[in-house]
Amino acid sequence: MKAEKQVGMGKSDVVTGGGASSRLFEFTKQLGPTFALIVLCVIAGILSPVFFTMSNLMNIVLQVSVIAVIAAGMTFVILTGGIDLSVGSILGLTGVLLAGIFKATGSVFLAAAASLVIGGCLGLVNGILVSYGNVPPFCATLGVMAMARGLAFVYTKGSPISSFPRQLRFFGSAYIGAVPVPVIEAVLIFIVAWYILTKTPLGRSIYALGSNEQAARLSGIRTDFYKVLVYVISGVLTGFSALMFVGRINSAHPLAGQGYELDAIAAVVIGGTSLSGGQGTIGGTFLGALIMGVIRNALNLLNVDAYWQQVVIGAVIIAAVLMDRRSKKQRTA
């Protein structure tokens, strides 16, 4: 069946059409994130001698860890052809709620469990709206984004919740040897995500759904269920990222996570995942997150104004989307 062939192809980003030029373009696209990361690091090292110091490199991966975890969940969503604009607001709401639960109970376990459950529930709302309510993902997650941010302000009345003990800060600021715990957490999450997407029926179903939803449905895949599931996964990982974020800055603020949805989407697209769904890799997303981190770090080291940094990031996102559009045309040619 054609849909079944697309499933296997989606995992390895193999071109489904075109001639030698199409295959060359797709091969270049696969290596693009790795090549771009190497080039950016070389340029940054030339422009700033501080860049390749161990403390700065560790700072980059530490800063990237929260966005990378969110982007891992976003990858599941985008592979099905969806999108999740609510992740930044979910981080903000989940952060203040887990902080409030900890202040009320003093239990790190309850606070950590609450962050996962709350994130998952908000993801469930997204999934139900998209799958069973037939609301376009952009509109559904935009609405949840506004509601979650509003609820975060209602709960805190606009004030941050601060000062947590070492046990809660462990998830975001502790070290095991010389390696930050958030980096270890992010790597483990990506390993699990890679295994799910490449070695399990769930992963194959996600690729099939994104490649051709109608064909996936006809082949017996429960498309509505998997649509809901990917948003739940995104919500759970965003909830975990809230735990990391609160632990790192020792504070929970209703504005936390603002703009993180753009960084997460950018990491996924820069990593080679198609916005149309059905094609991409979790490893590419990891590289995309590192590219975003290197760009921001290099701009900071060069004392580039924060507003101009947003311009640069926007340009990078546009370039990645244009590459995705061109790749889609090549595949359908």
N, C-alpha and C positions, 0 to 999 in steps of 0.2 A: 504494500500500500504506500502511496506517495507520502502520506503524513508520517508514516513510520520511518521512512528514509530521512525525512527532514529532522526527526528527533535526533538521530545519530549525528547528522551534519551540524545541528545547532551547537552541540557540545564542543566541536572542534573547529567551528567557524569555517567549514569547507564551503567553497563557492559552488552554487548549484547550477550555474549557467556560464555562458561566455566562453571566450577562447583564452589564448595565452596572456593577453593584456589584462583580462579580468582576473585570472589566477594570480598574476604578478601583483596586481593592486591589492587583492585580498591578503596575499602573503605579507606584503608591506604593511597592511593594516594590522595584522596580527603582531608583527614585530614592532609596530609603531610606538606603543606605550613604553616598552623596554628601551628602545632607542632614544625616545624623547626624554626619559628619565636620566639616562646616561649623559646625554648632551646638556641637559639643564644643570646637572651636578657639576660637569666640567666647567660650564660657563660661570656658574655661581662661585666655584672654587677659584677661578681666575679673577673675578671681580672682587671677591672678598676672601682674604686669607683665613678668616675666622670660620668659613663654611665647613671645612673638612676637619675641624677640631672635634674630638670625641664628644665633648659636652654639647656642641651645637647639633651634631648628628643625632644624639640621644634626645635632644630637645625636639627635633623634627618628628621623630617617630612617636614621641610622647604626645605632641600636639595633634598628630594625625589619628591617634588611636580611637578617639570618640567618633570622629567623622567616619572613619573606616568601618566601625561596627554598624553605624547607621546605614552606610553605603552597602554593606553586605546584605542587609535586609531589603534595601531598595533594589538590589540586583534581582532578587526573587520576583519582585513586583514587575519590574521593567521587562524581564524575560517573558512574562505573560502578555506583554503589550500594554500594561497599566502604568500608572505613575502615582506617587504618594507625596503630596505637597504638605501633609500634616505633620511630618516627623519632627520638625523643629518645635512646633507647639506642643506635641506630645511629650517631647523631652522636658519642656518647661513645666507643663502640668504634672507630669510624673515626678519630676524632681521636687516640687514643693509638697506634693502629697506624701512622698516617701519621707521627706524631712519632717513633715508634721506628724506622721505615724511614729517615727523614731522619737520625736520629742515627747509624744504622749505615752509611749510604751517603754522606751529605753531599749528596745529589742532590735539589734542589727538584722537578725533573721527575718523578722516581720517586715522591716523596712525594705530589705532586699527582695523578699517575695512579693511585696506589694508593688514594687517598681515593675516587675515582670508581668504581674497579673493586670495592673492598670494599663500598661502599654499594650498588652495582648487584647484587652477588652476594647480599647480605642481602635486598634487594628481590626477587630471583629466588626465594629460599626462601619468602618470603611469598606470592608469586604462585603457585608450584607447590602450596603447601599449600591455598590458596584455590581454585584452578582445577581441579587434577587430584586433589587429596586431598579435595575437597569439605568442607574445614574452614571453618566460618563465619569471615569476616574478623576479627571481634572476637577470637575464640579464637586463630586462627593468629598474628595480629600481637602479641597479648598474650604468647604463648609466646616468640616471637622477641625481644620486648622484654626479657623476663626473662633469656633466654640471652645476648643481646648485652651487657647490663649486667654479668652475671656474668663473661663472658669479658674485659670491660674491666678488671675488678678482678683477675682471674687474671693477665692480662698485666702489669699494673703493680704488683701486690701492694698496691694501694690508694694508691700514691704518684703524684703528678703528674710529668709530663715537661715541663721548662721550658727557657727561654732559647734562642731561635732567632734566626738571622741575619735581616737586613733582607729578603733575597730571599724567605724563606718568609712573613714577616710582611706582605709586599706585599699578599696577597689579602685581608687583614683590617684593615689599618691605614694603608695608603699613601693618598696624595692625588694626583689629577691636577688641577692648578690648585687651586681651592678645593673641589672635589667629592671626597668619599671614594670610593676604589675599590670598597668593598663596595656602595655605592649604585649605582654604574655597573653592577656585575656583576648586581645584583638586577633593575635595569631591563632590561638586555639579556636576561636569562632570561625575564622576563615578556613581552617582545616576541616571543621565539621561541615561548613557550608559547601566546601569543595566535594566532600564525600557524598553529601546528599544529592548534589546536582549531577555528579558524574557516575555514581555507583548504585543509585537506588531507583526504584520505579517512580518515586515522587519526582525526582529530578527529570526523568524521561518524560513524565506527564507534563511538567512545567514547560519544557522545551516544545513539546507537541502542541500544547495550548497556545503558546506564543507564535508558533510557526503557522498553524492553521486551526483556528478554534472549531470550525465546522467539521473538519476532517477528524479532529481529536474527539469531538462528541460522537460522531458516527462510529468511531473505533472503540467506543465504550468507556472513554475517559470521562469521569464526573467533573466536567469543566466548571460548573458553578461552585462545587466544593473546593476545587483547587484555587479558584479565584479568591475565595474567602481565606483560604489557608495562607496564601502568600502575604496577604495584608496582615494577618495575625502574626506571622513570622516577623514582618517588618516592625510591627508594634512591639513585640516582645524584645527584639534587639534594640529598638529605640529606648525601651524602658531600662534595659541593662546599661545603655550608654548614659542614661540619666544618672544612674548609680555611680558610674565612673566619673561623670562631670561634677556631681555634688561632692564626691570624695576628693576630687582634685582641687577645686577652688574653695572647699570648706564652706560652701554657701549654696542655697537654693533660691533662685530669683524667678519671678513670673516671666521675665523677658529672656530667660536662658534659652539657648537654642535658636534664637532669631536668625534666620538666613541659612541655617544648617541644611534645610531641604535643598537649597541650590547647590551647596558644596557636595552633598551626597549624590545628587543627580549628576553633577559634573564629573565626579569620580567614576561613576558607573559608565557614563558615555565616553569619557576620555579613555577608559579602560577597554573600549571596543564593543560594549554591549549595545545592540541596536534598539532604538526607541520604539521600533515596530514590533519588537519581541521575537523570541525564538532563536536568537543568536547572541552569543557572548559567553564570557567565562568569569568565574569568581576571582581567579588570579589576575585577570585584567583589571577588575575593580580595585584590587589591592594596589596594583601599580598606579592606577588612576588617583587613588587617595594619596600615595606617596608623591606623585607629580604635583598635586595641589599643595601639599605641605612644603615641598621644595620651593615652589614658586613664591608662596607667601613668606617663607623664611628668607629667601634671597632678597625679596623686595624690602623686608624689614631691615636686613643687614645693610642694604644700600640706602636706607633712610627714605624710601619712597613714601610719599604721602598716602594715608589710608584710603582716601577717595580714589586716587589713581590706581591703587591696588585693586579696587573693585572693577575699574575699567579693564585692567589686564585680565582679571579672572573672567569677566564677561566675554572678552574677546576669545579667550581659550575655549569657553563653552561653545561659542558660535562656531569656531573652527572645528571642534569635535563633532558638532551636529552636522555641519556641512560634509565632513568626511563620512558620517553615517549615511547621509542622503545619497552621496555619490556611490557608496558601497552598495546600497539597495538598488540603485539603477543598474549597476554592473551585474548584480545577481539576477535581475529580471530581464536583462538584455537578451 
